[in-house]
Amino acid sequence: MPPETAPKRIAIRAGYVIAFDGRGHRLLRDGVVVIEGDTILHVGPRFDGRVDETVDAHDRVLTPGLISTHAHISGSPLDRSFIEDRGNPQFWYSGLFEMLPVRSDAQDEEAGRACVDFSMAELLRGGVTTVMEIGTLGEYVVERAPHYGIRVYMGQAFRSGRWLTKDGKRVEWEWNEEQGRQGLRRAMDFHTRWDGAHGDLVRCFVSPSQIDTCTAELLKDAKRFADEVKRPYQVHTSQSVVEFNEMVARHGKTPIAWMRELGVLGGNTVLGHAIIIGGSSWTNYPDGDIRLMAEAGCSVAHAVWVFARRGVAMESFGRYREAGVNMSLGTDTNPQSVIEAMRWAAVVSKMMERNTEATTAAHAFDAATLGGARALMRDPGSGEEHRVQRKRRGCGPCLRQRPPRRGRRARARRRRRRHPRSAPGRR
């Protein structure tokens, strides 16, 4: 290739690099990552080839881009201070039935667009380079993705009914099955128009809204379409005690067992939350859902903070992972931070298991990267997830964050690495 047309080659030299060797992540000290165009060309302790630019990140940690597999970027910023420290014990402290409808009804399209822009910047600032968005402002999300350089999987939500409470004591469901069918048709049309847009920066997935607001026929038709186009299929499932009890009353089985009966569990299925399940202390219902998830090969999008702040915990992240369920992390609400999600996923799992080794930092990091790639049907071993978004700010696909090293000794060690000849006592 003539030099004038060769893609620019950038080397990032970092104090710490979290690298993927094809099997797992490894911590590389004083490493270099070389980016050529939109591809990661090299990761290692040194690089002797040609580079056009060098970024000095000796005091930073360089990581793969993080993935949020469950987000509502057109509304989540408005959760800030609105639903904190509040909950109705009548609904087991879930905010779905009283608070969420109020916030949604008070929000207009202009506010939704503002939320999209705020969210994309917030996600990028926290190292997220790929997000699965579930919502209804798909065209604006597609429009803004290349501006920020963030990879988006867009799921246009649709459903056959809605929940509501008229007295704050009982949840009811109102149905409009034709609305659900029309919503699926619109989602299919959206997929035809936008899947692969902006040089494959945007992809689509299929997103029936909630397991308790969709008919069996709608869920099966949506899954059939997702299988045909080879894209993920995500449903909010087992996200509240109210939903769990309602589904058991309707079908005589758990929401996840009902999905298995319908044939909509599979390798491309992503379960949004899957936290109130058979075998959980919240249900006092026989175990078995974790096994069903693992046998089906599906993924879980675990948005730990939206539940933990209400005193609800998955029982547990470590248990799901050890059973063979592919675990990924979502942001869902405010703050939209996968870094916080990693921290909370690990800590809450340790508390549930009463075992400090139950879920490690490495397990949480894998969920935020490799687990997310698998949920998106991007093979972590193929290199596909290591593509770089061209317009991404900062250092391309990587999070830059100062390592937790403080004090005079740490500063002296850094000086010795940079200026070995001037280091006293060095031999």
Secondary structure by P-SEA (a helix, b strand, c coil): cccccccbbbbbbbcccccccccbbbbbcbbbbbbcccccccccccccccccbbbbcccbbbbcbbbbcccccccccccccccccccccccccccccccaaaaaaaccaaaaaaaaaaaaaaaaaaccccccccccaaaaaaaacccccccccccccccccccccccccbbbbbbbaaaaaaaaaaaaaaaacccccccccbbbbbbccccccccaaaaaaaaaaaaaabbbbbccccccaaaaaaaaaaccccaaaaaaaaccccccbbbcccccccccccccccccaaaaaaaabbbbbcccccccccccccccaaaaaaaccccccccccccccaaaaaaaaaaaaaaaacccccccaaaaaaaacaaaaaaacccccccccccccccccccccbbbbbcccccaaaaaaaaaaaccccccccc
